[in-house]
Amino acid sequence: MHVSPGLLAFASFVATAATIANAFVINKQFYPSIVYITKSNASMMVIYVQALILVYILFQVVRKIFFGELRASEAEHLSERAWHAVLETCLAFTVFRDDFSPLFVMQFVALLFVKSFHWLADDRVDMMERSPVITLKFHVRMMCIIAFLGATDSYLVSHAYFTTLLKGASAQIVFGFEYAILMALVIHVTIKYILHMHDLRTAQAWENKAVYLLYAELFINLIRCVLYGLFAAVMLRIHSFPLFAVRPFYLSLRALHKAVNDVILSRRAISAMNNLFPVVSAEDLSAMDATCIICRDEMTPDSTPKRLPCGHVFHTHCLRSWFQRQQTCPTCRTDILGKSFLALCLNVFCLCGWALAAASQQGGAGGDNVIFIYSTNEGGVAGDARIFPLPFYFLYTTPRIVFIFKPYLPPPFMPPMPPFPMEIPRPPRTLEQLSDEELRAMEGESRSALERRIRILGDISTLLDAAVTECMSGLYNDSRWPTDKSDQCCYSPRQV
């Protein structure tokens, strides 16, 4: 049987009326009746339940005025946070056993009441980005609720501060810090509302909005962590450890850690997009579906679309806004900054340098120690397989890469170079003591001197080429046999 809130409210009103009538029937006068109600546990329980019902009705009225009908996600978030807040309130009652009184309970109920509207305002502002139409009534409601919550928080913080100064340390410290944290939340909601409003007023998408949102979240989370740290230090000094503040303190630290990581990873992803991801040409755009799935607009060569390692193409400004929130492909959810992707890039750079060095030594015929195969078959290289002459091409076009290496042959044994039979003549330190004839003889304008000079330059070029080839060969040998599966040269977006 489903019990509606209206039925509960009606039953509470009936029970309260019966309790008050019973007290007046027994005592016949007002003051004795009030004393009788306050001394009776059953009567006080009915009065407390009636007070909660009145608070619930007031909450519904204020919610209807400022927010209207709640969405399913908003109602779910509100119920989850309310349960956690009730549990934290019960823990606070155990810490402040000496201060427990009806006034203390009323203050915690009022705190929960104000917290609920802070949570609803936060969720409603986040809905602005996903709502197709923003009406004037929405803006009036949001500005009114932000002003109301800001004024309430500032007044209650000042009230708790001056009460603590006049009467000493008490439970008002808890309410002062709680409303200070709620004031930080109001500031965050205000910043997000202003940024969303500015984005709505611009004709095109505002690229820097995600950046400001990230830094605003980082700043607010830092303030929350500082406030919780100060609250814990003050409580340990004057009372005891605030057990009820452990969970929100941990959540604030985790949110701060996530905000810092989001800022770092977004900057890395944007740097990779600017430096590593290629720009798609007009021919490639004409041969594919040129619709960006982020903004649903047509991509043109003037918009400099970028191709991700998984092969999907998007606008540069759309990717910049997307990477501010998450570092994955919007289509296939490939991790752009994952360990597999970074290991793949490292192997690609090493193999490309080795292949180009080998090709230059073989007269431009191309290296034949490694074959790059593009395969669309998940089971292996059978099926539609094509061989590309450029090894770096696969990084941006292929969903699966298979490297087939020929058997590794160790280099032939080469004896060390014999020492010089005599010391190499060193050039003179100063040329002032030499005559003009001696300088002309050192310059060597004869045919034999020119041939000797060209031969020495050729030997130097050969030594430099050998050093570069040896360096590339060492990098290739180090990266050829990976130590774990995450460093394999085979890459598939579905395996990330």
Secondary structure, DSSP 8 states (H G I E B T S, - for coil): ----HHHHHHHHHHHHHHHHHHHHHHH-SHHHHHHHHHH-HHHHHHHHHHHHHHHHHHHHHHHHHHT-S--HHHHHHHHHHHHHHHHHHHHHHHHTSTT-SHHHHHHHHHHHHHHHHHHHHHHHHHGGGT-S---HHHHHHHHHHHHHHHHHHHHHHHHHHHHHHHH-SSTHHHHHHHHHHHHHHHHHHHHHHHHHHHHHHSSS--TTHHHHHHHHHHHHHHHHHHHHHHHHHHHHHHS---GGGHHHHHHHHHHHHHHHHHHHHHHHHHHHHHHTS-B--HHHHHTS--B-TTT--B--GGG--EE-TTS-EE-HHHHHHHHHH--B-TTT--BTT-HHHHHHHHHHHHHHHHHHHHHHHTTSS---SEEEEEE--TTSS-SSEEE-S-GGGHHHH-S-EEEEE---------------SS------S-STTS-HHHHHHHH--SHHHHHHHHHHHHHHHHHHHHHHHHHHHHHHHHHHS-SSGGG-S---GGG-
